[in-house]
Amino acid sequence: MKFGKSICVLNVGGTRYAFTREVIRDFPLRRVSRLHACATEKEVLELCDDYDRDQNEFFFDRHAQAFVFIMLYVRSGKLRFVPGVCELSFYTEMLYWGLESAHLDSCCQKRLDDRMSDIGLDSLSEGDVVLSGDEPQSPEETAPRTALTGRAKWLEKVRKTFEEPNSSLAAQILASVSVIFVIISMIMLCASTLPDWDTAKRQTVEEHRIVEAVCIGWFTAECTVRFLVARDKWDFIRHPLNIIDVIAITPYYVTMAMAGAGMPGAGLGVAGVILRVLRMMRVFWLMKLARHFLGLQTLGLTLRRCYREMVMLMVFVCVAMAIYSALAQLLEHGLDVDSPNNDYASIPAAAWWVIISMTTVGYGDVYPVTIGGRVLGGMCVVSGIVLLALPITFIYHSFVQCYHELKLRSARYARDLSEEMLQ
């Protein structure tokens, strides 16, 4: 900016904000930061609605309250909708200032996706909205900022490649390779429990070691790279799937270290059992497939959003189980002194019968023999059906919403990927 005072005033819908030129230059909002590169008033008026040279004030005829929330995002990094303002109107304000739907918090992204779906805008993208003053910047304008953020952009690109399988073609290829290694690892894990596995392993010991080493090496490299490019290392460490990764990978290296030291794992007693338990944690690598399949993503998102309903369901079942277990123990064992039913000798033993009856499984290993016990069993089955059905409606509607939201997001990723490949 080669004109005006050193203090710049932004007037958004009557609300004034004062910033220095340096702050304007590095401002997170693209429209504001582009003011610094303007050399004439004509260029300034392409970005704002009016300009006062005397006061060095830039006027934007935009929603003042929406800009307040956008400024909160600039300060705190969290962007949410303005209460009482239409989601699409606020989204238009975001696009005007250079923000995208990805900057919204996840709850607000869901609201935006639902709103766009309600009015039939499933295919709307940021590129479909043309706003005045949002023409592409010239290489000369973008070069300084690229130089400042080149490394950060590269790390973000690598992070998306490993964390978001639909973000690019390279990410899709990497995700496919990861799925192949997960499947191979699961096949090896399942086959290792077969009775003839030890014999086959002794005959082809080198091949088995190579396959296992390659799989573990891939998972180790993947986990290491994801940790290095993670935005927040502490959040990465606390993530349950990452903890499972470390727990599942560690036994292999511990076993190799002990083998190198001449200590076979089979002779370690409790330590050997612990290693086998940790090695079995590899089965949770199947959860990695949730990053690549829409159905598993929908299931996980539904469970996270319906945890209150799930807790309510568990409370219903536990209360009913406690009541019916006590009554069943009394009717089948406590009142019949001469020939008590030993399957109901205690309330915990009766609880097993209650839970398989309420869920209408009925293994048949435990059943009542007295008239009172059979009547109680009928009541237990009917009440179980009713109690299990009560929260199902809420969970079903949440599942449908989550599926639609993820399907819309997947379509948006696919569209962005197609545009990237055509460029």
Residue pairs with C-beta under 8 A, 6 or more apart in sequence:
1 8
1 21
1 24
1 35
1 36
1 37
1 38
1 39
2 39
3 39
3 40
3 41
3 53
4 53
4 56
5 56
6 20
6 21
7 18
7 19
7 20
7 56
8 18
8 19
8 20
8 21
8 24
8 35
8 56
8 57
8 58
9 16
9 17
9 18
9 19
9 55
9 56
9 57
9 58
10 16
10 17
10 18
10 19
10 32
10 57
10 58
10 60
11 17
11 57
11 58
11 59
11 60
12 60
12 62
12 64
12 67
13 60
13 61
13 62
13 63
13 64
13 65
13 67
14 64
15 64
15 67
15 68
16 57
17 71
19 27
21 36
24 32
24 33
24 35
24 36
25 33
25 36
26 33
27 33
27 74
28 74
29 70
29 74
29 97
29 98
29 99
30 97
30 98
31 47
31 96
31 97
31 98
31 133
31 134
32 97
33 145
34 47
34 137
34 141
35 44
35 47
35 48
35 58
37 141
38 44
38 47
41 51
41 53
44 51
44 58
45 51
46 132
46 133
47 58
47 133
48 58
48 59
48 60
48 133
49 59
49 60
49 61
50 58
50 59
50 61
51 57
51 58
51 59
52 59
60 67
62 93
62 96
63 85
63 89
63 90
63 93
65 82
65 85
66 82
66 85
66 89
66 90
66 93
67 93
67 97
68 82
69 79
69 80
69 81
69 82
69 90
70 79
70 93
70 94
70 97
70 99
72 78
72 79
73 79
73 99
73 103
78 105
79 94
79 99
79 103
79 104
79 105
79 108
80 104
80 105
80 107
80 108
81 87
81 90
81 104
81 108
81 111
81 112
82 90
86 115
87 108
87 111
87 112
87 115
88 112
88 115
88 116
88 119
91 101
91 112
92 129
94 100
94 101
94 103
94 104
95 126
95 129
95 131
95 134
96 131
96 134
98 134
100 126
101 109
101 112
101 126
102 109
104 112
109 409
110 401
110 405
113 404
113 405
113 408
113 409
114 401
114 404
114 405
116 122
116 124
116 408
117 404
117 408
122 408
122 411
123 411
123 415
125 412
125 415
125 416
127 419
146 153
155 229
156 229
157 168
158 225
158 229
159 226
159 229
159 230
159 231
160 167
160 168
160 171
161 167
161 168
161 170
161 171
161 174
162 171
162 174
162 222
162 225
162 226
162 229
163 226
163 291
164 171
164 413
165 171
165 172
165 174
165 175
165 291
165 292
166 172
166 410
166 413
166 414
166 417
167 413
167 416
167 417
168 417
168 420
169 417
169 420
169 421
172 417
175 291
175 292
177 218
178 218
178 222
178 288
178 292
179 288
179 289
179 292
181 214
181 215
181 218
181 219
182 285
182 286
182 288
182 289
184 211
184 215
185 215
185 219
185 282
185 285
186 282
186 283
186 285
186 286
188 208
188 211
188 212
188 215
189 280
189 282
189 283
191 197
192 201
201 208
212 252
216 249
216 252
216 253
219 245
219 248
219 249
219 285
220 249
223 242
223 245
223 246
223 249
226 236
226 242
227 233
227 236
227 237
227 242
230 236
236 242
237 243
241 284
241 287
241 288
244 281
244 284
244 285
244 287
245 285
247 278
247 281
248 278
248 279
248 281
248 282
248 284
248 285
250 278
251 275
251 276
251 278
251 279
252 279
254 275
255 265
255 275
258 264
258 265
258 268
259 265
265 271
265 272
265 275
265 276
266 272
268 275
287 296
289 296
290 296
290 297
290 299
290 300
291 297
294 403
294 406
294 407
294 410
297 406
298 399
298 402
298 403
298 406
299 399
301 402
301 405
301 406
302 395
302 398
302 399
302 402
303 310
305 398
305 402
306 391
306 394
306 395
306 398
309 391
309 394
309 395
309 398
310 391
310 395
312 391
313 387
313 388
313 390
313 391
316 387
316 390
316 391
317 355
317 358
317 384
317 387
317 388
320 354
320 358
320 380
320 383
320 384
320 387
321 351
321 354
321 355
321 358
322 351
324 350
324 354
324 357
324 358
324 376
324 379
324 380
325 347
325 348
325 350
325 351
325 353
325 354
326 347
326 350
327 376
328 344
328 350
328 353
328 354
328 368
328 373
328 376
328 377
328 380
329 344
329 345
329 346
329 347
329 349
329 350
331 368
331 370
331 372
331 373
331 376
332 340
332 341
332 343
332 344
332 350
332 368
332 369
332 370
332 373
333 340
333 341
333 342
333 344
333 345
334 340
335 372
336 370
341 368
341 369
341 370
341 373
343 349
343 353
343 366
343 367
344 350
344 353
344 366
344 368
344 373
349 366
352 366
353 366
353 367
353 368
354 380
356 362
356 363
356 366
357 377
357 380
357 381
357 384
358 380
358 381
358 383
358 384
358 387
358 388
359 384
359 388
360 381
360 384
360 385
367 377
368 374
368 376
368 377
